Amino acid sequence: MKTRAWLNYNTDEGMVEIIIRDSNGGKIENFKFRMNDKKRLKFIAQTLKHKYGLDFTLSKKDRDIDWLKKDFDYI
């Protein structure tokens, strides 16, 4: 008997739920959307950015390694 409903990778099926909780574990807000609903995903990402300061934009520049490159410029 199957105990979990596994999703295939790289498909648009399924639902995503994001739950925002406070420090005590109480639910503040939740968002639920289908994976193929790009309009709703964009709205939720903007809401999370403006309300909670979460930024999901990806930059091509890797900021985590920049400090290392600057330290070894003298070599």
N, C-alpha and C positions, 0 to 999 in steps of 0.2 A: 504494500500500500504506500502510495506517495504521501509524504508528509509536507512537502513544500512545493509550491508552484514556481519552478525555475523559468526564467525568461531567456530567450536566445539573445546572445550578444549582437550588437549592430542591427537591431530591429526597432521599430517604432511602437511595439506593443507594450502594454503595461502602464502602470500609474506610478507617479512619484509623489511622496508626501514629505513636506518640510515642516518640522515642528519647532517653534521658537519657545524656549523655556527660560524661566528666571533662575537665579542662583539656588533656589530651594527646590527646583524641579517642577514647579507649577507651570502649566501650559499657558503661555501668553497669547500665541497666535499660531495657526497652522495653515498651510497652503497645500492643496492637492490638485494635480493636473495630469493629463495624459502626456506621454512622452512625445507624441507627434504634434502637440498643440504649441507651435512656436510663438504664436501671439500671446498666449497665456504665460509661457515661460519668460518672455521678454518683460511682461508686466510685473511678474513676481520678482525678477532680478532687479528691476528698477525700484520696486517697493522695498526690497531688502537693503538696497544701497542707500536710499534716502532715509528710511526709518531706523535702520540698525547699523549703518556704516559698513555693511558687507559689500565688497567689490569683487565681482566674478569675472572682470575683464582680464583677458590674457594678453600679455605683451610678448613680443618676439625677443626682447632683450632679457637675458637672465640676470636679474639683480643680485641673486645670491652669490654669484661668482665674481661680480665686479670688484668687490673689496680685495679679493685675492689677486686679480689682474693688476690693480693699482699698486699693491705691495711689491710685486715683482717687476715693475717697470724699470727699475734701476739695474737689473741684471743684463 
